Amino acid sequence: MHALDDHFHHAQVIINDRLLDIPKSATLAINEKSRRLQREGKTVFRLGLGQSPFPVPELMVSRLQAYARAKDYMAVQGYLPLREAIAGFLKRSEGLDRSAADIIIGPGTKELLFGLQMALDCELVLPAPSWVSYAPQAALLGKIVHWIPTRPNRGWKLTAEDLDAHCRRRAGGRCQLLILNSPNNPSGACYDALELEQLAAVARRHAVIILSDEIYSELHYRGDHRSIARYCPERTVISNGISKWAGAGGWRLGFFAFPPELRHLLRAMTVIASETFTSVSAPIQMASICAFEDSPALIGYIHACRHIMRGIGIDFSQRLRAAGVDVVTPGGGFYCLADFASQTEALRQRGIANAPQLAAALLEETGVATLPGEDFGLPDRLALRLALVDFDGEGLLQQVLDEPDLQVDLDRPELATLAQACDRITNWLPTA
Ligand SMILES: Cc1ncc(COP(=O)(O)O)c(C=O)c1O
């Protein structure tokens, strides 16, 4: 580098300190290693990336084609017919009375979540484990994050007692924003009615604001997803979108639904939206309306995806347990969380002392890519998140659409890659 360039780079181009504080995610290291192994001609089992294996429903695709010429900017809060369709979806699925005026559309819920954290003077409360991006967003905004541990024998779920104890410690301080995610990434945990009711009572008692991340709602294996908004509507913001259960992560569309009591917060977020992303792409908003309507085609698609993920989640976790790995059977979504604590000593003898080392060794020696629990707020556990999505979703979806009761387990030829990945993990284990 030229001396002048060097001076320019170091003296003037200074990166915001907050960015420097965010550690490089172990996910990136795993991705780089996966690519190297693939270049070397090795088979890599892609249990790292959490992306839907299913195609976008045909109905949405044909609408998108039809609306390709829509070119105008849309209202900042979102296209009104889309917001009306979402209000209808919330009424049908949760019995909630939220109107189009209570909803904002964003380019993915991730962007909306950043806006919410920016708008609210708060501290962030996260059950450990939680999804990878919540805490780094808080760090970018200079916010304090409180992690509340959960236990595998409680299904990795936050308990009302633990939330209450946390809130008592913070009494009199800043507003606490709790993010509750069910069905959960990374654990697959789903909260039931009683658990939600108890958490809602604590939230109400301590004036906690809840962001209910329901991005996997329609992938609840039994179709029994419940929002905590049923029990605590006045302080719950619902977050959902088309990225997971409609297979359209790359379309970038999500929504937040606010109660009337939090309308000032919605207004603040609308200001942020108007000064940042303006509005979500017009054709994408128009084509997404049908994802929230009650059509037989969409219901058939969702039931089929659910049926497939249920068969996979139950069989995969059972096979791991049979090999001595602790896994809570997931209740929905794409993932399970495998805990290798019982193998701690044997793994240590192989030079593996933490989850990033475990993920790296597993990938190097078996070709199975996973993510370390550390990325999800579990730094002290030998836990890995497994995304059970390395299969031909389009082919299997069609089969289940043709035959809704099709038996789905890892013995199916379409799921041979997942079965093999599972075998490689269990054969690699010290105790196997
Ligand atoms: C739990 C959870 N929440 C939110 C998101 C973000 O989804 P999007 O920004 O596509 O709406 C994801 C995506 O991986 C997720 O797993």
The ligand as a Tripos MOL2 file, in Angstrom:
@<TRIPOS>MOLECULE
LIG
   16    16     1     0     0
SMALL
NO_CHARGES

@<TRIPOS>ATOM
      1 C1        -35.7890  -17.0300   14.8890 C.3       1 LIG1
      2 C2        -35.6320  -16.1660   13.6920 C.ar      1 LIG1
      3 N1        -36.1320  -14.9260   13.7310 N.ar      1 LIG1
      4 C3        -36.0180  -14.0920   12.6800 C.ar      1 LIG1
      5 C4        -35.3660  -14.4920   11.5290 C.ar      1 LIG1
      6 C5        -35.2410  -13.4750   10.4230 C.3       1 LIG1
      7 O1        -36.0770  -13.7140    9.3960 O.3       1 LIG1
      8 P1        -36.3930  -12.6350    8.2550 P.3       1 LIG1
      9 O2        -35.5170  -11.4620    8.4530 O.co2     1 LIG1
     10 O3        -36.1150  -13.3580    6.9860 O.co2     1 LIG1
     11 O4        -37.8530  -12.2970    8.4480 O.co2     1 LIG1
     12 C6        -34.8370  -15.7710   11.4310 C.ar      1 LIG1
     13 C7        -34.1120  -16.1960   10.2240 C.2       1 LIG1
     14 O5        -33.2130  -17.0030   10.2300 O.2       1 LIG1
     15 C8        -34.9750  -16.6370   12.5480 C.ar      1 LIG1
     16 O6        -34.4870  -17.8850   12.5240 O.3       1 LIG1
@<TRIPOS>BOND
     1     1     2 1
     2     2     3 ar
     3     2    15 ar
     4     3     4 ar
     5     4     5 ar
     6     5     6 1
     7     5    12 ar
     8     6     7 1
     9     7     8 1
    10     8     9 2
    11     8    10 1
    12     8    11 1
    13    12    13 1
    14    12    15 ar
    15    13    14 2
    16    15    16 1
@<TRIPOS>SUBSTRUCTURE
     1 LIG1         1 GROUP 0 **** ****
